[in-house]
Amino acid sequence: MTDKKQPSVKDFKQRQLAKIHIAKKALGLDDETYRGIINQIGGVNSSSDLTMLGRAKVIKHMVEHGWQDTHP
């Protein structure tokens, strides 16, 4: 048996937020476009205010627009 720690909800949130910011940079999105996506998809003005589902939807949107998630 291993003593591998289970990732917490906070860890999962941080990984999702990191993916969103990596995708933003990789896709070359300016701040206005990025915030428009966050608002349109998640209904909030900041990625930190997104729900878990909202973060997943934003990541899916980024993938659909050409970002390749190398760490699914």
C-alpha positions in Angstrom: 0.0 0.0 0.0 1.3 3.5 -0.8 0.9 6.6 1.2 0.1 8.6 -1.9 -1.9 11.7 -0.9 -5.2 12.2 -2.7 -5.4 15.6 -4.4 -7.7 18.0 -2.7 -10.5 20.1 -4.3 -8.2 23.1 -3.8 -5.4 21.3 -5.7 -7.8 20.4 -8.5 -9.0 24.0 -8.8 -5.4 25.3 -9.0 -4.6 22.8 -11.7 -7.6 23.9 -13.7 -6.8 27.5 -13.3 -3.2 26.8 -14.4 -4.4 25.1 -17.5 -6.7 28.1 -18.3 -3.8 30.5 -18.0 -1.4 28.3 -20.0 -4.0 28.0 -22.7 -4.6 31.8 -22.7 -0.9 32.3 -23.3 -0.5 29.5 -25.9 -3.5 30.8 -27.9 -2.1 34.4 -27.7 -5.3 35.8 -26.3 -5.2 39.5 -25.2 -6.8 40.3 -21.9 -10.0 41.7 -23.3 -10.6 38.6 -25.4 -9.7 36.3 -22.5 -12.0 38.1 -20.1 -14.8 38.0 -22.7 -14.5 34.2 -22.9 -14.5 33.9 -19.1 -17.6 36.1 -18.9 -19.4 34.5 -21.8 -18.8 30.9 -20.7 -18.8 31.3 -16.9 -20.8 34.4 -16.3 -18.0 36.0 -14.1 -15.2 38.5 -14.7 -12.3 36.5 -13.3 -11.2 32.9 -13.7 -10.8 32.6 -10.0 -14.5 33.1 -9.6 -15.4 30.3 -12.0 -17.1 27.2 -10.6 -15.6 23.8 -11.2 -18.0 23.3 -14.1 -17.2 26.8 -15.5 -13.5 26.0 -15.4 -14.1 22.8 -17.2 -16.1 24.5 -19.9 -13.5 27.2 -20.4 -10.8 24.5 -20.8 -13.0 22.7 -23.3 -13.5 25.9 -25.2 -9.7 26.5 -25.3 -9.2 23.0 -26.6 -11.9 23.4 -29.3 -10.0 26.6 -30.4 -6.7 24.9 -30.9 -5.0 24.5 -27.5 -3.6 21.1 -26.9 -3.7 20.0 -23.3 -0.6 17.9 -22.8 -1.5 16.9 -19.2 -5.1 15.7 -19.3 
